[in-house]
Amino acid sequence: MLRRALFVFTALFCLLAAGVSAQEHKPDGGNNTIPSPSARYDIVFEGLWSQTTHPHPNGAGAFPGGAHWSPLVGALHKSEVAFWKSDGLASAGVEQVAETGGTTLFNQEIDAAIVASTVYTRINGPGLTSPAVITLTDVLVSGDYAYLTLISMIAPSPDWFAGVSALPLRDGQGQWQQQIVVDLYPYDAGTEEGSDYSTSNPETQQHQPIQSLKGVSPFSAQPVARLTLIRRDVPPKLLMLPLISRSASNVE
């Protein structure tokens, strides 16, 4: 009798504990879940810019034969950091990327922010032809550094680029988002003259604010690229093992 009572008590305790565990350890994204301190993402950059998506007004022959994207450059950083923004003036690093595809100055700006503890890490990736796709795999995002900035030059061009500025990787509840898809549109850095695909252009004497070129010739209203972030480390669901019911006849 005592062993039977002890078994029933143990079974009830395990059942209660399992219920509490299931509530406290919901997969990341549950309403009552404490956010994970870090996450890992694959970052997919898909170049869409082509004569098909952005037909040149002077015909296919005017579209650059060597259309490509410069090496990707960016950072994971805190919310107060803004390496570039629409209607703001381009930094020396953004100007270099937009005009030549070089990343030296932008990397230096990011490194200075790392020293100031406002950036967690730099992100550097290869260039690619357009259209084409590349993936930066298993990128670690940590703590308060939950914002992504990433840019690439549209080449050849005077000073045109595309990218994201301070893209949040957490949702409104502070949970890491499982997937983020952002269509990217062209921007003019405001640092060099020119209205067509060329690299030999005079510098803009008084730099102008960064402006969108969406729908502005030679671009159409279609995106020039697409950025997709896919979370790799989705927490597994809690495995609930069923309790084995034993009849009273089997309990001494």
C-alpha positions in Angstrom: 0.0 0.0 0.0 2.8 2.4 0.9 4.6 1.6 -2.3 1.5 2.2 -4.3 1.0 5.6 -2.6 4.6 6.5 -3.2 4.3 5.6 -6.9 1.2 7.8 -7.3 2.9 10.7 -5.6 6.0 10.4 -7.8 3.9 10.2 -11.0 1.9 13.4 -10.0 5.1 15.2 -9.1 6.8 14.3 -12.5 3.7 15.3 -14.4 3.6 18.7 -12.6 7.3 19.2 -13.1 7.0 18.4 -16.8 4.2 21.0 -17.2 6.2 23.7 -15.4 9.3 22.8 -17.6 7.2 23.0 -20.8 6.0 26.5 -19.7 9.4 27.7 -18.7 11.3 26.3 -21.7 9.1 27.2 -24.7 10.9 27.4 -27.9 12.4 30.9 -28.5 9.6 33.1 -29.7 7.0 32.1 -27.1 5.3 34.9 -25.2 6.8 33.9 -21.9 10.2 32.9 -23.0 13.4 34.6 -21.8 15.2 35.7 -25.0 18.3 33.8 -25.9 21.5 35.8 -25.3 22.7 35.0 -28.8 21.6 33.6 -32.2 23.2 32.4 -35.4 22.1 33.3 -38.9 22.8 32.6 -42.5 22.8 35.9 -44.4 21.8 35.4 -48.1 22.4 38.3 -50.5 20.7 37.9 -53.8 21.6 40.3 -56.6 18.5 40.9 -58.8 19.8 43.9 -60.8 19.8 43.1 -64.5 18.5 44.3 -67.8 15.4 42.2 -67.3 14.5 43.8 -63.9 15.9 47.3 -64.7 15.6 47.7 -68.5 17.9 50.5 -69.7 15.9 53.3 -71.4 18.4 53.2 -74.3 18.1 49.5 -74.8 19.9 46.3 -73.7 23.1 47.5 -75.3 23.4 50.4 -72.8 23.2 48.1 -69.8 26.7 47.4 -68.4 28.1 44.1 -69.5 30.1 43.7 -66.4 27.3 44.3 -64.0 28.4 43.3 -60.5 28.2 44.0 -56.7 31.3 45.0 -54.8 32.4 43.0 -51.7 29.8 43.2 -48.9 30.8 45.1 -45.8 28.9 45.9 -42.6 28.5 45.3 -38.9 26.4 43.9 -36.1 25.9 46.8 -33.7 23.8 48.5 -31.0 20.7 50.5 -31.8 22.3 53.9 -31.3 24.8 53.3 -34.2 23.9 54.6 -37.7 26.7 54.1 -40.3 24.4 55.5 -43.0 20.8 56.6 -43.4 18.5 58.0 -46.1 18.7 61.8 -46.1 21.9 61.8 -44.2 25.4 62.6 -45.5 27.6 59.7 -46.5 30.7 59.1 -44.4 34.1 58.7 -46.0 33.6 54.9 -45.7 30.2 54.8 -47.4 31.6 57.2 -50.1 34.4 54.8 -50.9 32.1 51.8 -51.1 29.6 53.6 -53.3 32.2 55.1 -55.7 34.8 52.4 -56.0 33.6 49.4 -54.1 36.6 49.7 -51.7 36.0 48.7 -48.1 39.1 50.0 -46.3 37.6 53.2 -44.9 34.3 51.6 -43.9 36.2 48.8 -42.1 38.1 51.4 -40.2 34.9 53.2 -39.2 33.6 49.9 -38.0 36.8 49.0 -36.1 36.6 52.4 -34.3 33.1 51.6 -33.2 34.3 48.1 -32.0 36.8 49.9 -29.8 34.0 52.1 -28.5 31.9 49.0 -27.7 29.0 50.0 -29.9 29.8 47.3 -32.6 30.1 43.6 -31.9 31.8 42.5 -35.1 32.5 43.3 -38.7 30.8 41.5 -41.6 32.8 41.1 -44.8 31.7 39.1 -47.8 32.8 38.6 -51.4 31.5 40.5 -54.4 29.3 38.9 -56.9 28.0 39.3 -60.5 24.4 40.3 -61.0 22.2 38.4 -61.0 23.7 35.9 -58.6 23.4 34.7 -54.9 26.0 34.4 -52.1 25.5 33.2 -48.5 27.4 34.2 -45.4 27.0 31.2 -43.1 26.7 30.8 -39.4 27.0 34.5 -38.4 26.9 34.9 -34.6 24.8 37.7 -33.2 25.2 38.5 -29.5 23.5 40.4 -26.8 22.6 44.0 -27.4 24.3 44.0 -30.8 21.1 43.0 -32.5 21.2 45.4 -35.5 22.6 44.7 -38.9 24.1 47.3 -41.3 25.3 46.0 -44.7 26.1 47.7 -48.0 27.5 46.9 -51.5 28.2 49.1 -54.5 26.1 48.8 -57.7 29.0 48.6 -60.2 29.7 50.2 -62.5 28.1 53.4 -61.3 29.0 56.9 -60.2 28.1 56.4 -56.4 25.2 54.0 -56.2 24.8 51.3 -53.6 22.2 49.2 -51.9 21.9 47.8 -48.4 20.3 47.9 -45.0 20.9 50.3 -42.1 20.3 49.2 -38.5 18.0 46.3 -39.4 16.6 44.9 -36.1 17.1 41.2 -35.7 14.8 40.9 -32.7 11.0 41.2 -32.8 8.8 43.4 -30.6 9.0 40.9 -27.7 12.8 40.9 -27.8 13.0 37.4 -29.4 15.4 36.7 -32.3 13.4 36.5 -35.5 13.4 33.2 -37.3 13.5 34.7 -40.8 13.9 38.2 -42.2 13.4 39.1 -45.9 14.2 42.6 -47.1 13.9 43.9 -50.7 16.8 46.3 -51.4 16.5 49.4 -53.6 19.3 51.6 -55.1 20.6 54.7 -53.3 22.7 57.6 -54.5 25.4 58.5 -52.0 25.4 62.1 -53.1 29.2 62.3 -53.5 29.7 62.1 -57.3 28.0 63.4 -60.4 26.5 61.1 -63.0 23.2 59.8 -64.1 24.2 56.6 -65.9 26.4 53.5 -65.4 29.8 55.0 -65.4 32.7 55.3 -63.0 34.6 58.4 -64.4 32.6 61.3 -63.0 33.5 64.5 -61.3 33.1 64.7 -57.5 30.0 66.6 -56.2 31.6 69.7 -54.8 29.0 70.0 -52.0 28.0 66.5 -50.9 24.3 65.9 -51.0 22.2 63.7 -48.7 21.8 60.0 -49.5 18.7 59.6 -51.7 16.7 56.6 -53.0 16.9 55.9 -56.7 13.9 53.6 -56.7 12.1 54.2 -60.0 14.7 56.8 -61.1 16.3 56.1 -64.5 18.1 53.9 -65.3 16.4 52.0 -62.5 12.9 50.7 -62.4 10.6 50.3 -59.3 11.8 46.7 -58.9 14.3 45.8 -56.1 17.9 45.5 -57.2 18.7 42.9 -54.5 17.1 40.9 -51.7 18.6 40.2 -48.3 17.4 37.1 -46.4 18.4 36.1 -42.8 17.6 32.6 -41.7 18.2 31.6 -38.1 20.2 28.4 -37.8 20.0 27.7 -34.0 16.2 27.4 -33.5 15.8 25.9 -30.0 14.4 22.4 -30.1 10.9 21.7 -28.7 10.8 20.1 -25.3 10.6 16.3 -25.6 7.8 15.1 -23.4 8.2 11.4 -22.5 4.9 9.7 -21.6 4.5 8.3 -18.1 4.1 4.5 -18.1 0.9 3.5 -16.4 1.2 0.6 -14.1 -1.9 -1.3 -12.8 -2.4 -1.9 -9.1 -2.0 -5.6 -9.6 1.6 -4.9 -10.7 2.4 -2.9 -7.6 3.3 -4.7 -4.4 
